[in-house]
Amino acid sequence: MEVIAELRMRVAAIERDGVESRQPVSLGLAALDAALPEGGLSRGAVHEAMGNAATGFTAMVAGRLEGPVLWCVDATDRAALYGPGLAAFGLHPARVIVVRCQGRTDLLWGMEEGLRTPALAAVIGEPSGAVNLTASRRLQLAAEAGGTLGVVLNVDGAGRFAANALESRWRIEAAASGDVVRPCWQVILERCRGGTRGLSWMVERNEETGDFAVVATPADRPVASAVA
């Protein structure tokens, strides 16, 4: 019996090390990363992104990872994902495995199964309505088992103030910038387990590096050279 108990302890330690060894996902902006307890988005955890620019934010985060991305959608609520739009945020459509689920129950089940799979870089799901405490706990446990990054995409913000067990909650809204080439987002960290919350940043995407960058004031922006 002692040998079996020792083996179980060793297996548990190996499983924990496998999850903990996966580095957090940097958002490419020191101010954002510094607000998170691990210096980036935790892997082996599920995060929530809401707001009218949440899809772009989520695609950008997934684009910073290597490997396949599982994206679960409700076939009754969601049209097909727009490949060029994902590519614009650094997520090549060839990396995306789209699962068209029949209803909320199937979608949450698909997310759970995906999160338990270490071979996936990330699992993204778009369930209708808020994810309650029980469902979020199941997702979180699945992510911990697989060491996978999960994102619940909640564009319309349904149940925004409902309690859940997800690691963090982000709200991302499009902001007027006067520059159609470099759109701006207001990124708000509404809740984060063990981290700072209630912080807000105005950011844009650096097209060269794929990182976030703090929006420069008009005086800070480079002046375009005149055309002869």
C-alpha positions as CSV (number, residue, x, y, z in Angstrom):
1,M,0.0,0.0,0.0
2,E,2.9,2.4,0.8
3,V,4.4,1.7,-2.7
4,I,1.1,2.5,-4.4
5,A,0.7,5.7,-2.3
6,E,4.2,6.8,-3.2
7,L,3.6,6.1,-6.9
8,R,0.4,8.2,-6.8
9,M,2.3,11.1,-5.2
10,R,5.0,10.9,-7.9
11,V,2.4,10.9,-10.7
12,A,0.6,13.8,-9.2
13,A,3.9,15.7,-8.9
14,I,4.7,15.0,-12.5
15,E,1.2,16.2,-13.6
16,R,1.6,19.4,-11.6
17,D,5.1,20.1,-13.0
18,G,3.7,19.6,-16.5
19,V,1.2,22.3,-16.0
20,E,3.4,24.7,-14.0
21,S,6.2,24.5,-16.5
22,R,4.1,26.1,-19.2
23,Q,4.9,29.7,-19.3
24,P,2.2,32.4,-19.1
25,V,1.2,34.1,-22.3
26,S,2.6,37.6,-22.5
27,L,0.4,40.2,-23.9
28,G,3.4,42.0,-25.3
29,L,2.9,45.1,-23.1
30,A,4.6,45.4,-19.8
31,A,1.8,47.3,-18.1
32,L,-0.8,44.6,-19.0
33,D,1.5,41.7,-18.0
34,A,2.5,43.4,-14.7
35,A,-1.2,43.5,-13.6
36,L,-1.4,39.7,-13.8
37,P,0.1,37.5,-11.0
38,E,2.1,35.3,-13.3
39,G,3.3,38.2,-15.6
40,G,0.9,37.2,-18.4
41,L,-2.3,35.2,-19.0
42,S,-2.1,32.0,-17.0
43,R,-2.1,28.7,-18.9
44,G,-4.0,25.9,-17.3
45,A,-6.7,28.4,-16.6
46,V,-9.8,29.9,-18.3
47,H,-10.3,33.6,-18.9
48,E,-13.3,35.6,-20.0
49,A,-13.3,38.3,-22.7
50,M,-16.3,40.5,-23.3
51,G,-17.1,43.6,-25.3
52,N,-17.5,44.6,-28.9
53,A,-13.8,44.1,-29.6
54,A,-13.4,40.9,-27.6
55,T,-13.1,38.7,-30.7
56,G,-10.1,40.6,-32.0
57,F,-8.5,40.6,-28.6
58,T,-9.0,36.8,-28.3
59,A,-7.7,36.1,-31.7
60,M,-4.6,38.2,-31.0
61,V,-3.9,36.3,-27.8
62,A,-4.3,33.0,-29.6
63,G,-2.1,34.2,-32.4
64,R,0.8,34.6,-29.9
65,L,0.8,30.9,-29.2
66,E,2.1,28.0,-31.3
67,G,0.0,25.1,-32.2
68,P,-3.7,24.4,-33.0
69,V,-6.5,26.4,-31.6
70,L,-9.9,24.9,-30.9
71,W,-12.8,27.3,-31.4
72,C,-16.2,26.2,-30.3
73,V,-19.3,28.0,-31.6
74,D,-23.0,27.4,-31.4
75,A,-24.1,26.5,-34.9
76,T,-27.6,28.1,-34.2
77,D,-26.2,31.4,-33.0
78,R,-23.0,32.0,-34.9
79,A,-22.1,32.4,-38.6
80,A,-18.8,31.0,-39.8
81,L,-15.7,32.6,-38.5
82,Y,-14.1,35.1,-40.8
83,G,-10.7,33.8,-41.7
84,P,-9.1,37.1,-43.0
85,G,-10.3,38.8,-39.9
86,L,-8.5,36.2,-37.7
87,A,-5.4,36.5,-39.8
88,A,-5.4,40.3,-39.4
89,F,-4.9,39.8,-35.7
90,G,-2.1,37.2,-36.1
91,L,-4.1,34.0,-36.0
92,H,-3.8,32.1,-39.2
93,P,-7.0,30.3,-40.1
94,A,-5.1,27.1,-40.9
95,R,-4.3,26.8,-37.2
96,V,-8.0,27.0,-36.2
97,I,-10.2,23.9,-35.6
98,V,-13.8,25.1,-35.6
99,V,-16.3,22.9,-33.8
100,R,-19.9,23.8,-34.6
101,C,-21.9,22.6,-31.6
102,Q,-25.6,22.1,-31.3
103,G,-26.5,24.2,-28.4
104,R,-24.9,25.4,-25.2
105,T,-24.6,22.0,-23.5
106,D,-22.6,20.5,-26.4
107,L,-20.4,23.6,-26.6
108,L,-19.4,23.5,-23.0
109,W,-18.7,19.8,-23.3
110,G,-16.6,20.4,-26.3
111,M,-14.6,23.1,-24.5
112,E,-14.0,20.7,-21.5
113,E,-12.7,18.0,-23.8
114,G,-10.5,20.4,-25.6
115,L,-9.1,21.9,-22.4
116,R,-8.0,18.5,-21.2
117,T,-5.9,18.1,-24.4
118,P,-2.3,19.3,-23.9
119,A,-1.7,19.2,-27.7
120,L,-4.0,22.3,-28.1
121,A,-2.5,25.8,-27.8
122,A,-5.8,27.3,-26.7
123,V,-9.5,26.6,-26.5
124,I,-12.0,29.3,-27.2
125,G,-15.7,29.0,-26.7
126,E,-18.7,31.2,-27.4
127,P,-21.5,29.9,-25.2
128,S,-24.8,31.8,-25.2
129,G,-25.5,33.6,-21.9
130,A,-23.4,33.7,-18.8
131,V,-21.3,30.7,-17.7
132,N,-22.5,29.9,-14.1
133,L,-20.4,28.9,-11.2
134,T,-20.8,25.1,-11.8
135,A,-19.9,25.3,-15.5
136,S,-17.0,27.6,-14.9
137,R,-15.5,25.3,-12.3
138,R,-15.7,22.4,-14.7
139,L,-13.9,24.4,-17.4
140,Q,-11.3,25.5,-14.9
141,L,-10.6,21.9,-13.7
142,A,-10.3,20.7,-17.3
143,A,-7.8,23.5,-18.1
144,E,-5.8,22.6,-15.0
145,A,-5.7,19.0,-16.2
146,G,-4.5,19.8,-19.7
147,G,-2.4,22.9,-18.9
148,T,-4.3,24.6,-21.7
149,L,-5.2,28.3,-22.1
150,G,-9.0,28.7,-22.3
151,V,-11.1,31.8,-23.2
152,V,-14.8,32.2,-22.8
153,L,-15.8,34.7,-25.4
154,N,-18.8,36.8,-24.3
155,V,-19.2,39.6,-26.8
156,D,-22.6,40.9,-25.6
157,G,-21.5,40.8,-21.9
158,A,-24.5,38.6,-20.8
159,G,-24.3,38.0,-17.0
160,R,-21.3,40.3,-16.7
161,F,-21.7,40.5,-12.9
162,A,-22.5,36.9,-12.4
163,A,-20.2,34.9,-10.1
164,N,-18.0,32.4,-11.8
165,A,-14.7,30.5,-11.2
166,L,-12.8,31.8,-14.2
167,E,-9.3,33.1,-13.7
168,S,-9.8,36.7,-15.1
169,R,-12.4,38.8,-16.8
170,W,-11.5,41.4,-19.5
171,R,-13.7,43.9,-21.2
172,I,-12.5,45.2,-24.6
173,E,-14.3,48.0,-26.4
174,A,-13.4,49.7,-29.7
175,A,-12.3,53.3,-29.1
176,A,-12.3,56.2,-31.5
177,S,-8.8,56.9,-32.7
178,G,-9.2,58.8,-35.9
179,D,-6.9,56.3,-37.6
180,V,-8.7,53.5,-39.6
181,V,-5.3,51.8,-40.2
182,R,-4.5,51.6,-36.5
183,P,-7.7,51.0,-34.5
184,C,-7.7,51.5,-30.8
185,W,-9.1,49.4,-28.0
186,Q,-10.0,50.2,-24.4
187,V,-8.8,47.2,-22.4
188,I,-10.2,46.9,-18.9
189,L,-9.2,44.2,-16.5
190,E,-12.4,43.8,-14.5
191,R,-11.4,40.9,-12.3
192,C,-8.3,38.8,-11.8
193,R,-7.7,36.1,-9.2
194,G,-4.7,37.1,-7.2
195,G,-4.0,40.1,-9.3
196,T,-5.0,43.8,-9.7
197,R,-8.4,44.7,-11.1
198,G,-10.2,47.7,-12.2
199,L,-7.3,48.8,-14.4
200,S,-7.8,50.3,-17.9
201,W,-5.5,50.9,-20.9
202,M,-6.0,52.5,-24.3
203,V,-4.0,50.3,-26.7
204,E,-3.5,49.5,-30.3
205,R,-1.8,46.6,-32.1
206,N,1.7,46.9,-33.3
207,E,1.4,45.4,-36.8
208,E,5.1,44.6,-37.0
209,T,5.5,42.7,-33.7
210,G,1.9,41.6,-33.0
211,D,2.2,43.2,-29.5
212,F,-0.1,45.6,-27.8
213,A,1.2,49.2,-27.6
214,V,-0.1,52.1,-25.6
215,V,-1.8,54.6,-27.8
216,A,0.4,57.6,-28.4
217,T,-1.0,61.1,-28.1
218,P,-1.1,63.1,-31.3
219,A,2.0,64.9,-30.3
220,D,3.8,61.6,-29.9
221,R,2.9,60.1,-33.3
222,P,5.5,60.3,-36.1
223,V,4.8,62.8,-38.8
224,A,4.4,61.2,-42.2
225,S,7.0,62.4,-44.7
226,A,5.7,64.7,-47.5
227,V,5.3,63.2,-51.0
228,A,7.3,65.0,-53.6
